[in-house]
Amino acid sequence: MSRRALTTVAALALTAPLLGLASATPVHAEDRTGPSSASSDGPAITGHPDEITVERTRTTARRGGTFTAYPVPTSGADLGRITTAPDGSMWFVEEDANKVARITTRGVITEYVLPETTTGEGVVYDLDVDAAGRVWVVWDTGWKVSRFDPAAPQNGYTWEFDYPYGEEVRVGPDAVWVTVSYDEDGIVRIAGNNATWAANAPECDGALGRGRDGLMWCQEFDNLIRVNAGGTGGTTFPLPDDATYPYSVATGPNQKIWFGRDGGGTMFTSPSRGNIGWVTANNKVQVRRLGDRTAPRSLTTGKDGNVWFTSVGSAKGIGHLNPKGQGAVVKVGNYQPTALTYGSDGAIWFTDADHNTVVRVARQHLWVTNVDLGARSQLAPHPQPRLQVKGKRLDADKRRRKATTKVSCGKGGYPCQGKATVTVGRRKVGTGSYVVPARRTAKVNVKLNAAARAQLKRRPAVAAVLVLKSAAGKVTRAKVRLTR
């Protein structure tokens, strides 16, 4: 049986009015049956026209210090996968609401209501968007796969599986692929309106992604399978003991395919012992341990060359890793990321099922780990550019609660980021943090304590030392005068 439990949920009543859309052209019963496929090893698959309707409602953005959150209009939607479309908008799954939705980089959300499910209950599992902007979605607890154009959703098309059921969908170079699972595992290839499951198709079980070699890769228990172009067979890659059962596979910045795995979890414990690995050009499997408190899901390669992921373990946050093994896992506010995508605006956008929210966070806030990754982490911090303190003064405000100076960050691919400390003699009198983009000069604010205020009360300027410690551990010291 697939890793995704087949569950049903109560049908959610629509609370916002539907916009009037032209109904689909009536289809006679004898005309509804489209191309089909059946074999001794696969299901009967029938296709027919279908109609998707649209809801448009407003949402009010919530802005934090480093992020912007967009609550989803439908409450309790159980948000899942999110992906970026060719036009720059992003699409995401509302698993328990029988909907998918689009959000623009300005935060405008439009929801698309899927047709009635087989039993009146059902879960939306997955979606993807092809080069033409058409949306592909696995829904009705995997019984159906639909394709629709957002500009004319009433003219959608649906394939129904007799048994087993669809799970994940991904767009390939010349076809769309769907993994099917439940007692019997496989993969369906859809080209045009024709859906086929070859008799000798690989036994894919859940995770699915397109490799850098242009072929589709899937997970089969504790193996990776490279599916051939026709879906009639594949090559199996056994994984090492610490990399079995990958939950997510994706194109990487190099090599053939990248994957994320973890030790799973229970109703009482979080997933743990997260790894990210890849298959090299010479078919070797390499693994990088992220830490015992991590669990990488939703792997996505960004235009910046990093593999981005959500961590759903105890160390919850947004993570990334590059081919050198450098990266970070960063907690964003109090959010618990479910799935993410690399936005057309260069930011990371993620869904949070617990908060029923889509969140945008700029990458400049995601370079330095700020959570406990647990034991055995091999995640290395990024080397940072040369940091220089500008000037000799650290000027306190009128209330002597904080002091400010300027620092410059040299050339490099990442910002200068870390912690700041001010000492007078052996006494610590101020602390703070800094984030300065490469090739820029910016202010650093330090919070002053009572000892600093006592020093400034006695005299207008005090000899001090400013210590800047980068996330990679490099220390920059400068003698400054703390002034009031």
Secondary structure as the mmCIF struct_conf table of DSSP 4:
data_model
#
loop_
_struct_conf.conf_type_id
_struct_conf.id
_struct_conf.beg_label_comp_id
_struct_conf.beg_label_asym_id
_struct_conf.beg_label_seq_id
_struct_conf.end_label_comp_id
_struct_conf.end_label_asym_id
_struct_conf.end_label_seq_id
BEND BEND1 ARG A 3 ARG A 4
HELX_LH_PP_P HELX_LH_PP_P1 ALA A 10 LEU A 14
BEND BEND2 ALA A 16 ALA A 16
HELX_LH_PP_P HELX_LH_PP_P2 PRO A 17 GLY A 20
HELX_LH_PP_P HELX_LH_PP_P3 ALA A 22 PRO A 26
HELX_RH_AL_P HELX_RH_AL_P1 ALA A 29 ARG A 32
STRN STRN1 SER A 37 SER A 39
TURN_TY1_P TURN_TY1_P1 SER A 40 ASP A 41
STRN STRN2 GLY A 42 ASP A 50
STRN STRN3 THR A 53 ARG A 56
STRN STRN4 ARG A 62 ARG A 63
BEND BEND3 GLY A 65 THR A 66
STRN STRN5 PHE A 67 PRO A 71
BEND BEND4 PRO A 73 THR A 74
TURN_TY1_P TURN_TY1_P2 SER A 75 GLY A 76
STRN STRN6 LEU A 79 THR A 84
TURN_TY1_P TURN_TY1_P3 PRO A 86 ASP A 87
BEND BEND5 GLY A 88 GLY A 88
STRN STRN7 MET A 90 GLU A 94
TURN_TY1_P TURN_TY1_P4 GLU A 95 ASN A 98
STRN STRN8 LYS A 99 ILE A 103
TURN_TY1_P TURN_TY1_P5 THR A 105 ARG A 106
STRN STRN9 ILE A 109 VAL A 113
HELX_LH_PP_P HELX_LH_PP_P4 LEU A 114 THR A 117
BEND BEND6 THR A 118 GLY A 120
STRN STRN10 ASP A 126 VAL A 129
TURN_TY1_P TURN_TY1_P6 ALA A 131 ALA A 132
BEND BEND7 GLY A 133 GLY A 133
STRN STRN11 VAL A 135 TRP A 139
HELX_RH_3T_P HELX_RH_3T_P1 ASP A 140 GLY A 142
TURN_TY1_P TURN_TY1_P7 TRP A 143 TRP A 143
STRN STRN12 LYS A 144 PHE A 148
TURN_TY1_P TURN_TY1_P8 PRO A 150 ALA A 151
BEND BEND8 ALA A 152 ALA A 152
HELX_RH_3T_P HELX_RH_3T_P2 PRO A 153 ASN A 155
STRN STRN13 GLY A 156 PHE A 161
BEND BEND9 ASP A 162 PRO A 164
STRN STRN14 TYR A 165 VAL A 171
BEND BEND10 PRO A 173 ALA A 175
STRN STRN15 VAL A 176 SER A 181
BEND BEND11 TYR A 182 GLU A 184
STRN STRN16 GLY A 186 ALA A 191
TURN_TY1_P TURN_TY1_P9 GLY A 192 ASN A 193
STRN STRN17 ASN A 194 THR A 196
TURN_TY1_P TURN_TY1_P10 ALA A 199 ASN A 200
BEND BEND12 GLY A 206 GLY A 206
STRN STRN18 LEU A 208 ARG A 210
TURN_TY1_P TURN_TY1_P11 ARG A 212 ASP A 213
BEND BEND13 GLY A 214 LEU A 215
STRN STRN19 MET A 216 GLU A 220
TURN_TY1_P TURN_TY1_P12 PHE A 221 ASP A 222
STRN STRN20 ASN A 223 VAL A 227
TURN_TY1_P TURN_TY1_P13 ALA A 229 GLY A 230
BEND BEND14 GLY A 231 THR A 232
STRN STRN21 GLY A 234 PRO A 238
HELX_RH_3T_P HELX_RH_3T_P3 ASP A 241 ALA A 243
BEND BEND15 TYR A 245 TYR A 245
STRN STRN22 PRO A 246 ALA A 250
BEND BEND16 PRO A 253 LYS A 256
STRN STRN23 ILE A 257 ARG A 261
BEND BEND17 MET A 267 THR A 269
STRN STRN24 GLY A 274 VAL A 279
TURN_TY1_P TURN_TY1_P14 ALA A 281 ASN A 282
BEND BEND18 ASN A 283 ASN A 283
STRN STRN25 VAL A 285 GLY A 291
TURN_TY1_P TURN_TY1_P15 ASP A 292 ARG A 293
STRN STRN26 PRO A 296 THR A 301
TURN_TY1_P TURN_TY1_P16 LYS A 303 ASP A 304
BEND BEND19 GLY A 305 GLY A 305
HELX_LH_PP_P HELX_LH_PP_P5 ASN A 306 ASN A 306
STRN STRN27 VAL A 307 SER A 311
BEND BEND20 GLY A 313 ALA A 315
STRN STRN28 GLY A 317 LEU A 321
TURN_TY1_P TURN_TY1_P17 PRO A 323 LYS A 324
BEND BEND21 GLY A 325 GLY A 325
STRN STRN29 GLN A 326 GLN A 326
STRN STRN30 GLY A 327 VAL A 330
TURN_TY1_P TURN_TY1_P18 GLY A 333 ASN A 334
STRN STRN31 ALA A 339 TYR A 342
TURN_TY1_P TURN_TY1_P19 SER A 344 ASP A 345
BEND BEND22 GLY A 346 GLY A 346
STRN STRN32 ILE A 348 ASP A 352
TURN_TY1_P TURN_TY1_P20 ALA A 353 ASN A 356
STRN STRN33 THR A 357 VAL A 361
HELX_RH_3T_P HELX_RH_3T_P4 ARG A 363 HIS A 365
BEND BEND23 LEU A 366 VAL A 368
BEND BEND24 VAL A 371 VAL A 371
TURN_TY1_P TURN_TY1_P21 ALA A 375 ARG A 376
STRN STRN34 ALA A 380 ALA A 380
HELX_LH_PP_P HELX_LH_PP_P6 PRO A 381 PRO A 383
STRN STRN35 LEU A 387 ALA A 396
TURN_TY1_P TURN_TY1_P22 LYS A 398 ARG A 399
BEND BEND25 ARG A 400 ARG A 401
STRN STRN36 LYS A 402 CYS A 409
BEND BEND26 LYS A 411 TYR A 414
STRN STRN37 CYS A 416 VAL A 424
TURN_TY1_P TURN_TY1_P23 GLY A 425 ARG A 426
STRN STRN38 ARG A 427 VAL A 436
TURN_TY1_P TURN_TY1_P24 ALA A 438 ARG A 439
STRN STRN39 ARG A 440 LEU A 448
HELX_RH_AL_P HELX_RH_AL_P2 ALA A 450 ARG A 458
BEND BEND27 PRO A 460 PRO A 460
STRN STRN40 ALA A 461 SER A 470
TURN_TY1_P TURN_TY1_P25 ALA A 471 ALA A 472
BEND BEND28 GLY A 473 GLY A 473
STRN STRN41 VAL A 475 THR A 483
#
